[in-house]
Amino acid sequence: MAKPTPGLRKRSGIWHIEKTICGVRIFESCHSSDLAEAERLLEEVTRRVRSTILYGEREPHTVDEACERYVKENKDARGIERQIIALSHIVKCFGNMQLSAVRAEIFDDYIKSRDVSPSTIKREIGAFRAVLSDAATAWRDASGHYWLEKIPTLPIMKLDPRKPRPITQAEQVRLFKELPAYLANMATFAVHTGCRDQEICGLRWEWEFTVSGSDRIVFVIPGSVTKNGYDKMVPLNATAASSVNTQRGRSSEWVFTLEGNRISRMNNRAWKSARAKVSLDDVRVHDLRHTFARRLRSADVSQEDIADLLGHRHGTVTQHYSKATIDRLMSCVDRLINDDGGTEMVLLRKVG
């Protein structure tokens, strides 16, 4: 039997690299039981370390590697869930790219392809900028080099705020009729709660509570998910509660699912296809939130209560849980339902 290459040792059936290369001690699993594969990996590691130590070359790292490390190191940071979502779009597009190849120009097509608001793209690029900052100032390779020589220049989004586009009752019926059942249910929840896309997609059963002394339901979304970092209470009227009740028993974790799986976003192909069919191409998922606010104003709900329902008031409601306040907000969302107790619109869904 041929002796394995020096520097390789087999443990529990898996080859491991255990070797000192140019003064750097390497302990690394090959994740393989194949000797030829282990020898190939050893040769690659040896070449990389020698290039780094002898010639001052930086070890190559990909965008995917950097984002993964950033998330791991900041897993307990406030707002990390929103950053994970933002970085997932970056990784999907640039994951295999070397960090050293990142330039502002690579984002031209990315920005054009993202059918989202400028503020969303700004948040995604901002999250990636934080990753690159750590790569250039905090993370070092075996030879002491930072992962990046310097932070590359990234696009600075000039925000031209798009005017809100709330939908009418008639437009709502037309649009929701073309949506698949799961998405129509989520959209109905959105216009009755004012929740954002990711708050709905990430809604968990563990955040559900009943109001003391009644059978009314509220959800308390933690600050790690909300945009402003504060807990947000979401009171449900009968229509929103019905949307939730139809989901019971489908998942032990997520409220809104598709075939038992979490839905990544509402602004998907089905949404875009439906709005195109009814000539409402300018309506975005976020406009369902604007619709909620506009209808509350039309129902003579005060600006202060609207701000609380939208989560704009820095958690003042959830910090105190005043029964009088909660009852008042419940009555506010109840105004979105007709006097006869029926819902404000008829939801029609395609068969098949």
N, C-alpha and C positions, 0 to 999 in steps of 0.2 A: 504494500500500500504506500503510495507516494506521500511524503511528508508535506503538510500544508505550509504555505508561505509564512516566514517569521512575521509575527505581529498579529496573527489570527489565532483565536482560541474559540473552541466550540463548547458552549454551555447549554444544557437542556435542549440539544439538537439545533441550536441557532448559533451561527458564527458571529463573533464579536471582534472588533479591532482593539487591540491593546498594544500600543506602540508609541515610542517617543520619536517625534519627527522634528528635527531642527530645534530641539530643546522643549518642544511642546508635547505634553503627555496627552495622548488621545485614547479615550475610552468611549466606544461607540458601537451600538448594535448594527449588524448588517441586515437584520430582519429577514434573514434567508438561511436555509439549511444547505443551499447549493454552494460548494466550494468555489466554483468558477465565478459565480456572481459575487461572492465575498472578496475574492482576489481583485475583481474589477473595481469594486467599491474602494478597497484599500489603495489601489493605484490612483484612483481619482482623489481620495482624501490626501494622499501623499503629495500629489502634484499641487493641489490647492494650498496646502499648508506651506510647502516650499516657495510657491509663488508669493504668498503673503509675507513670509518671514524674510526670504532672501531678496526679493525684488520690490517689497513694499506694496504689493497689490492687495486690494481689499477683497475679502471673500464676497462672492456674489450672493445677493439675497433678492427674493422676489417680493412683489407687492402682497401676494397672499401670505407669505411668511411674516412680513412686517405687520399686517393687519391682525393676524392671528396672535402674535406676541402682544400687540397693543391691547387687544381685548382681554387676554389672559391677565395682564398686569393691572388692568383697570376694571376688573370684573365687579368690584364693589363700589365703583365711583357713581355718583348721582348722574342719572341720564345716560348710563352706558347702554341701555337697551335701545334707545333712539340712535345712538352712535353705531351700534351693531347693524341696525337696519340700514343706516346711511352707508356704512362701509361695505355691506353686502352687494350693493350696486356697483361700487368701485371694483371689488374683487371679481364680480361677474364679467366685467369688461376688461380689466387689466391684470387679473390675478397672476398670470404667468410671466408678466413683464418684469425685467430686472429693475430694481429701484434706481439704478444709475441712469436708466433710459427715460425716467419720468420727466416730461417737459410740459409747459403750458399748452403747446400746440396739440398734444394728443387728446385734449379735452374738447376740441372743436366738434368732432363727430359725436362724442358722448353727450354734449349739451344739446345738439340737434335731435338726437334720438330719444331723449328723455321727455316724455309727454307729461311734464309736471311743472309746477310753478317755479319761477326763478329762485324763490326763497328755499325751496326744497333742494335745488341743485347747489345753492350756496351752502346749505347745511351739510350736504354730502362732501363737497370739496373741503369744507372746513374741518370735517372729521378726518379726512385723509391728510390734511395739512398737519394735524396734531400727530398722526402716525409718523409722518416724515420728519417732524421736529424731534421726536424721540430717537429716530434712526440717525439723525445727524448730531445729536447732543447727549444721548444717554446710552445707546447700545454700542458695545465694542465687540470686535471679533477676537479670535485667539491671539492675534499679534498686537492688539491694543488699538487697532484702527476703528473709528466709528463706521457704522454700516453705510453712512453717506458722508461724503466730503462736506457738503453744504445742503441746506434746504432748497430744493428747486423752486423756481417761481411758478405759481399756479394762477389760473384765471381768477380775477376779482369780479364777481358778478355785480353788475349794475342793476339794481332792482327798479324796475318800472312797474309798480304795483298794478296788478290787473284788477279791474273793477269787479266787485261781487256780481254774480249772475244767479240770484235766487230764481227758482222755478215756480210757475203757477200750478194750481191744482190740475188744470187740464194737461199741462206739460208733464206733470208727475205721472198721471195715468198713462199717457202715451209712452213715456220713457220706461217706467217700471214694467209695463206690459211686455216689452221686448227683452227684459233681463231674465236670465235663468233664475229659477226659484230661489236658490241660495243667496244670490246677489240682490234680488228684489227684497228679500227679507232683511238683509243688512242695510240696504238703502232706506227701507221703511224705518228701521231703528235709528238711522242717522237723522232723518228729518224730524224725528220725535224726541231726540236727545241732544242733538248738536255735537255729538262726539266726532272726533277726527278719524280719518281712515285707519291709522295704526292703533288708535284706542279701541276701535271696533274689532279689527282683525286680531288684536292681542288680548281681547277681553277674556278673563278667566272666571270660572265658577267660584273660586275661593274668594273673589271680591264681592260676592253677592250677599246682601243683608236684607232682613225684613225690618220695617219700622215698628218700634215697640208699640203694642196696643192696636196693631192693624195687620192686614195682610199685604200691605203695599211693599214694593220691592225697590231697593236702591243698589247701585254698585258704587264701590269706593275704589277708584283707580289710583294706585300709588304714584308718588312723585317720580319714581324711576321711569315711568312710562309717559307721563304728561309733559307737555312742551315747556311749561314754566317750572317744573321740578317740584310742584306742590301736589299733595293729594287732592283728588277731585271727586266730589259726590255727584252721582248721576241718578236723579229720580226718574222713575218710569211711569208714564201714564198707561192706560189700558192697551193702547196699540203697541207701544214699545215692549210692554210686559208680554204681550201675545207673541211678538217676534222672538223673544227669549224663550218662552215656554215651548215653542215648536222645536227648539234645539235640545231640549232635555233628553238625556239618555244617549246622545250621539257621541259624546266625548266626556271623559272625566276631568279634563283640564280646560279645553277651550270652549267658549260659548258658541261661536260661529265657525263651522267647519265645512269641508267638502270631502265626502267619503271618509270622514273621521280624521282628516288632516287639517292642520291650521292653514288658513288662507293668508297668503303673504301680503296681498293688497287688493283693494276694491277696484283700483284704477287698472284693470287688466283688459285683455282682449275682448272679453264679453261686454264689459262696460263701454268700450270704445265702439264696438260693433253696434250695440243697441242705440247709442246716442246718434250715430251716423244714420241709422235707419229712420229715425224720427226727426232728422235735420236739427239736432241740438248739439252739434259738434263743439260749441263754445261752452258747454256745461261740463264742469269738472266735479269730481267726487266732493271736493271741498265746498262746492256751491250748495251741497245739501246742508252743510253747517250754516251757511249764509241764509238759506231758506228757513231753517229753524229760527234763527234770530229775527228775520224779517216778519215771520208769522207771529212771533211773540210780541213784537212791537205793534203789529196790527191788532193784537188782542189786548192792547193797553197794559202790557206788563212793563214794569219800571225798568229803567236802564240798569239800576243796581242789581235787580233780580236777574236780568238777562246776563249781566257780567258774571254773576255767581254760577248760573247754569252753564255758561260757556267755559268756566274755569279761569276767568281773567282776574279774579280778585285774590290771588295768592293764598288760597286755602282757608279763607276766613270761615267758611261754612263747616268744613270737615274738622277744624281745630276745636270747635265748640259743640257741634251736634245739637244745637238748640232745637227742641221739638217744634217750637213755634216757627222757627226759620224753615225747617224741613217741611212742615205742613204747608207753609206759604209757597215754597218752591214746587211742591207737589200740585198745588192748585194752579200754579202758573202753567205747568206742562199739560194739565188737564184741559186748559183752554184750547189746546190744539185739536180737541175732539168736539164734534158737533153736539149741540144741545140735546139731541135725541139719543145720545149715547153711542151712536155709530161712529166709525172712524171717519176722518176727514176726506178719505178718497177710497175708491173701489180698486182693489189690487187684482188685476187680471194677469194670468200667467199662461204661457203657451203650453199646450198639451204635447207630451212626447219630446 
